[in-house]
Amino acid sequence: MFSVKELVESVSLTSLPSNYIFGNTESDRHCLLMEPEETVPIIDFSLLTSHDPHQRSKTITQLGNACLDWGFFMVINHGVAETLRDEMVRETESFFDLRGDEKKQYAGKKLFDPIRCGTSFNANVDKTLLWRDYLKIHVHPHFNAPSKPYGLSKVLREYCEKTREMASELLRGISESLGLEERYINEKLGVESSESHQLFVANMYPPCPQPELAMGLPPHSDHGLLTILMQNGIQGLQVMHKGKWVLINPLPNSFLVNTGDHMEILTNGKYKSVVHRAVVNNKSTRISIGTAHGPPLDTPVSPAKELVADDAGQAYLGITYRNYLELQQSKSLSGKSCLDRLRFSM
């Protein structure tokens, strides 16, 4: 089946097909249960970019604490128009609503195809299929967009430009929170260069007849430095925090941001990437839209020498962003299994 959406619309499902059942033991199934919500760090973007040095310094400290304690935070007062956010969600939904033959032209087989859509994560190796359809677009350094729906390209370009600007400012604050020069990360890794990499990923999670048995996305960490995420108001994102799953209920018009594996490598493990997952429900379709921000594909990423203590040493091997993406895509998603392959034995 090309997509979960087509599966749901083609038959009247009352139970989950066996190849979508995530786990076969009671302990596996228990792990899918939702945990209570918890307050996550909130970063006021307007204060991070403030000309008031006291306000900015205070916000940088909050940002550093969020990266250190959670690897995850909400961003408010970011300056991205609510109308643009709403249009981005609508155009994304319109893409998933296209006929199957219109979408199949983007059923790319290669990781770096400009536009790819499909289902699960890597259906060729996934032992259990995920209750998820996706659209992935490489939007920088070369902008790409599907030809349909007709309004998508314009909205996508503007939205991705805005999130790139946001990521750049956040990385400046994160650099300072680490005791580095403000532009350290952006300049060392070329994040503000014309060749920096940005990947747009939209996920659709249709209603599931037995959500307690299925998984939208399994526990995993993201590649890149930062992921900036928004959703259509339907809950489903859970973050691993202090050994338990926390259900995230974002504030209206906020963005969710998490640190990625390359942030953990760069900071030599000080700011760790956060493990998170997407659960599904039996009532509403959930849409999530993420942009992953990283260096140019052929830029090596290794621990910053300024953050490698003499007594601890370098904790991670260096790797290019391109090679890391290839490594991650070659296997099923599973926690930090990809990053673990780059750790030095201590």
C-alpha positions, 0 to 999 in steps of 0.5 A: 500500500502506497499510503496509510491514507489510501488504506484507510479510505479503501476499506472500512477498518475495524482492527489494525492490520497485523503488519502495523502492530507495534510490539507483541508483548504487554510491556511493548503495548504499555509503552504506547500509553500516553503520560500526563502533560508537563510544562516544557521550557518556553523561550520568548524569541522577541527577548532573544533578539532584543536590543536590551542586553539584560533581557537577551542575556537572561533569555540566553541562559534560559535557552541554554538550560532548556538545551541542557535539561530537555533538549526541547522547548517552545518558542513564542513571539517568533514573528512568523505570521499566524496566517502563514502558519495556517496556510502552510498547514492547509497546503500540506493537507491539500498535498496529502489529499491529492489523488494517488497517481498525482503523489506517486510521481514523488515516490522517490527511491533515493535519499537525496531526491529533491521531493519524496513522499511515501509511508512508514520510515523505510518500508524496505527494512521496517519490520513493523509499518508505521501509521504515517504518510510523509512528504520530504522536500529538500528546500535549501540550498536548492528550493524544490516544491511539488507542482500541485497543489498550486498554492504550495510552492509560494507558501512553502518558500516563505515558510522555510525562509522564516524558519531558517531565520529563526534557526539562525537566531536560536543557534546564535543564542545557543552558541553564547549559552555554551560560552562561545562567540555568538556566530560560532556555530553558524560560521563554523558549520556554515549554517548561514551560508548559501549551501546550508541544508534545510529539509522540510518534512510533513507527516500525516497520521490518519485516524487509527482503529486501534491506536494503542497498538500502532505507532506514528513514529517510534522513539528516535532522535533527529539528525541536524542541529535543530528541528523546528516543528508545528502541528495542526492542533491535534496532540500526539508528540511525546518527549522522553524526559527524565525516564518518562514520556511527556505528552506535549501540548504546545501553546497556541501559535508557538513553535516546538524546537528540539536539538538534534544529533549534530548538536550533541556531536558538536557540543561533545555531549553537553547538549544532547539530542532528545528522543521523541515519538509520535502516537496516533488516535482513533478520531482525528487526522494529525498533521505535523510540519518540521524543518530540520536545519544543518550544515552543508551536506559535505561539511564534517561535524565533530566536537568543538575543540573549545568544548572538549575537556582535557580529562574527558576527551572527544566523545564522538567521531566526526562525520559529514552531514550527508554520510549521517543522513545515509547512515540513519536512512539505512536502518529502521528508526530506533532511539539513538542507534545511529548516534551510538555508532559514532561514540568513542568507548569511554 
